[in-house]
Amino acid sequence: GNFPMLHLRRFSAAAAIGATSVGTASTAQRSEHKLPSIGILGTGWGLSVQVPEFRNAGFCVSAIYSRNAARAALIAKEHSIEHGCSSVDTLCALEDVDVVSCVGPTSTRCEHVLTALRHGKHVLVDKPMALNEGEALAMLHAARAAKVKAWMDFELRCAPAVVKLRELLSSGELGAPLHLSFRCVANFGFLTGEHSHWATREQGGGVFSAVGTHFVDLSRHVTGWEVVRVSATQQPLARTLPDPSSGAPTAVTSDGLCMATLELAPAALEDGAAGASTPLPVSIFISGLSPGLPFHNAMTLCCECGSATLDLLDAKLTIHRAEGAGASEPEVYGGGGNAFSQVGTPALGRALAAALAGQEGPAEVVGIDPRDLATLEDGLIVQRVTDAVHESARRGGVWMPVDHKAP
């Protein structure tokens, strides 16, 4: 995501990370060690988080893109990146780029991904995947035709706390899930500063696209269940913001507040297989304008034999087992900093490097099995949920069905 001050960067002080970590890789190192190389289309999250963290994970960051040629050259020089490109096509044509990270504004996502695929590059696609399901399908079909590797940037999957939670659920230790909730209370820069694409629904902006998409993927990933229907209400919260050029008040058309209810069910149920028929309710509350309140971003999952809380600000998972179901004291796993930038992205980088090397199965240095990384099929399904959330809100909260089957 490329929020101005939104993700703080992806919800933390990632600018500090970038300042201490860049400049550690070089072309000489890549030649000597044959590091996989990545080109990054985006100078927000891509520069402040992906450049340093992917380098630390074993990538050579060989190219970066900015629309302005002088700025592209300056950024490349300041961050020891060999190529500073002002053309997406030029970056994607470079021989020393193996993977292209498409992390610019949502409105550019489809064009950037299709360009990278035409050049035969592997792609890492930021969320939201697209402006709509049609664009997502175009990317998915193009990736299949190109026969390359293609992933979604749902980095929370890679955090050790999330890997552990998924293990606990799949083992049955906590029993069947009863309900799941996400609560994000924040003061995002895109609702308090100048008008940007994040304040514009037509350009893929809003808090659900920025944060809710992660929550949808996390729900599907840890439970293995699929979203079957949604209901939502949304408000912009900020009515206008100053245009960055003229200062004129400009309408905010994206959601600053989103309250969504999702129902999940085992995918096999719709195919007639036996299983529990009660849907799993998921509550998502995201406020991007919460004057005076401290930042809060967390998940709570209640199951038959215990409950779990996941604090996304410090990547810690806490398990509270029911009386008679195990340990009397809470069990804590994970940690290490912000789940998005400081924990999830480095782990994602290691998993991508393992996947490019053909590694299968979990490894201690990777954490997540590379085969469990989010695919474009996952991105398509999350896009369908996103579209349904917006349509439900537009229609006053009516329940909207979601097709969870990839083509």
C-alpha positions, -999 to 999 in steps of 0.1 A, spaced: 0 0 0 11 35 -7 -8 56 19 7 89 28 15 81 65 -12 55 64 3 22 74 26 42 97 42 25 73 19 -5 72 13 4 108 47 12 122 78 34 120 91 17 89 109 47 78 133 41 106 138 6 94 147 18 59 172 43 73 191 17 91 190 -12 66 194 0 30 226 -1 10 236 -37 21 234 -53 -13 253 -47 -46 256 -61 -81 290 -75 -72 274 -94 -43 247 -107 -65 272 -119 -91 292 -136 -64 263 -152 -45 237 -154 -72 210 -137 -52 175 -136 -66 168 -100 -78 138 -79 -75 126 -47 -91 101 -25 -71 73 -5 -87 65 20 -59 84 44 -36 62 44 -5 59 10 12 82 -4 -15 111 19 -7 107 23 31 100 -14 39 105 -38 10 139 -25 -1 156 -30 33 137 -61 44 139 -80 11 177 -73 10 180 -87 45 160 -117 33 185 -125 6 174 -105 -24 193 -81 -46 171 -50 -51 183 -42 -86 158 -16 -97 132 9 -85 106 29 -104 93 64 -100 74 83 -127 98 112 -124 132 104 -140 153 127 -118 136 113 -87 141 77 -98 178 83 -104 182 101 -70 164 73 -51 185 47 -68 217 65 -59 207 72 -23 197 36 -17 225 18 -37 201 4 -63 216 -1 -97 187 10 -119 164 40 -112 136 37 -139 109 62 -149 93 36 -172 76 5 -160 83 -13 -193 121 -5 -190 123 -19 -154 104 -50 -164 127 -56 -194 159 -56 -173 177 -89 -174 188 -86 -138 152 -84 -125 137 -118 -116 107 -106 -96 87 -74 -99 69 -61 -68 39 -42 -79 33 -19 -49 22 14 -64 -13 29 -63 -42 5 -67 -53 22 -100 -19 12 -115 -19 -24 -103 -34 -42 -132 -13 -23 -158 19 -29 -139 13 -66 -133 4 -73 -169 35 -55 -181 57 -75 -158 40 -107 -170 45 -98 -206 82 -97 -199 81 -131 -183 88 -119 -147 76 -134 -115 53 -110 -97 45 -100 -61 12 -81 -61 2 -57 -34 -33 -55 -19 -59 -46 -28 -52 -67 -59 -72 -45 -82 -100 -19 -87 -125 -47 -93 -130 -84 -100 -126 -79 -137 -90 -66 -133 -82 -93 -109 -93 -120 -133 -72 -104 -161 -41 -106 -139 -48 -142 -128 -54 -154 -164 -22 -136 -176 -1 -151 -148 -13 -186 -157 -6 -181 -194 29 -167 -186 37 -198 -165 56 -178 -139 53 -176 -101 28 -150 -88 20 -141 -52 -1 -117 -32 16 -95 -7 -4 -108 23 26 -107 46 7 -115 78 6 -151 67 43 -153 72 45 -139 108 55 -167 132 25 -159 154 1 -166 125 19 -197 115 15 -210 151 -22 -200 152 -29 -219 120 -11 -250 134 -32 -249 166 -64 -246 147 -56 -274 122 -45 -297 150 -79 -293 168 -62 -283 201 -85 -253 205 -116 -270 192 -139 -256 166 -139 -218 161 -169 -200 175 -164 -164 163 -136 -141 150 -132 -104 152 -108 -77 141 -106 -42 155 -85 -14 141 -87 20 156 -63 45 141 -57 80 128 -45 75 92 -27 103 74 -49 99 43 -79 112 63 -61 141 80 -36 154 54 -39 162 17 -63 145 -7 -48 114 -24 -58 83 -42 -65 67 -9 -93 91 -3 -109 82 -36 -131 51 -40 -127 51 -78 -89 47 -74 -92 18 -49 -89 39 -17 -104 35 17 -97 17 50 -112 -17 39 -89 -18 9 -59 -9 30 -66 -30 61 -97 -51 57 -82 -70 28 -55 -83 52 -82 -93 77 -102 -112 50 -71 -131 39 -61 -139 75 -96 -152 82 -95 -176 53 -59 -186 59 -60 -195 95 -94 -213 94 -93 -228 60 -129 -217 55 -143 -194 28 -164 -163 29 -199 -170 17 -217 -137 23 -211 -102 37 -229 -72 51 -214 -38 57 -218 -1 65 -193 26 56 -188 63 61 -160 86 48 -156 103 82 -136 132 66 -159 149 41 -133 169 22 -95 172 21 -73 199 4 -61 192 -31 -23 189 -29 -18 214 -58 -45 240 -54 -55 235 -17 -92 235 -29 -115 213 -7 -119 180 -25 -145 154 -17 -135 122 1 -153 93 -17 -136 63 0 -144 47 33 -128 61 65 -150 38 86 -160 3 77 -180 -21 99 -184 -54 81 -198 -88 91 -186 -118 71 -199 -154 73 -174 -182 66 -181 -218 59 -161 -249 50 -157 -247 12 -167 -284 9 -202 -278 23 -214 -262 -9 -202 -293 -28 -224 -315 -6 -197 -328 17 -206 -335 54 -195 -310 80 -207 -283 104 -235 -262 89 -232 -233 113 -213 -204 96 -184 -188 114 -193 -151 120 -164 -126 115 -167 -90 126 -144 -63 111 -143 -28 126 -119 -3 111 -119 34 120 -93 55 102 -102 87 121 -103 82 159 -93 116 175 -74 112 207 -74 74 208 -42 54 208 -35 31 179 -50 -4 182 -50 -32 157 -58 -67 169 -77 -100 162 -96 -121 187 -106 -157 179 -128 -177 203 -129 -215 200 -146 -243 219 -115 -251 241 -99 -217 243 -93 -184 227 -65 -165 209 -56 -129 206 -32 -116 180 -18 -81 185 -7 -68 151 13 -40 166 38 -63 182 31 -96 163 23 -115 196 -2 -144 198 -16 -151 232 -35 -184 238 -60 -186 267 -71 -222 272 -104 -230 288 -104 -244 323 -95 -281 321 -83 -278 285 -46 -273 293 -22 -247 307 -37 -224 333 -14 -195 323 -17 -177 290 8 -189 263 26 -162 243 41 -168 209 58 -146 183 67 -109 189 95 -90 174 77 -58 163 50 -47 139 34 -77 122 33 -60 88 66 -43 84 91 -56 110 80 -93 112 57 -102 82 77 -86 54 111 -100 63 95 -135 67 77 -130 33 111 -121 17 127 -153 31 97 -174 19 98 -158 -16 136 -166 -19 129 -202 -8 101 -205 -33 123 -192 -61 149 -218 -51 123 -245 -55 122 -253 -18 90 -270 -5 81 -277 31 87 -255 62 122 -245 72 134 -229 104 148 -199 86 116 -194 65 89 -201 90 60 -205 66 59 -232 40 64 -214 7 35 -233 -7 13 -215 18 21 -180 5 -10 -162 -9 -16 -167 -46 -34 -146 -72 -63 -170 -67 -64 -159 -31 -62 -123 -43 -92 -128 -66 -113 -142 -38 -104 -113 -14 -112 -89 -43 -146 -104 -46 -152 -100 -9 -140 -64 -11 -163 -56 -40 -192 -72 -21 -184 -52 11 -186 -19 -9 -218 -30 -27 -234 -40 5 -226 -6 21 -239 12 -10 -272 -7 -7 -277 -1 30 -261 -32 45 -279 -59 26 -263 -93 26 -242 -100 -5 -232 -135 -16 -196 -142 -24 -183 -167 -50 -153 -183 -34 -143 -206 -63 -114 -195 -85 -119 -201 -122 
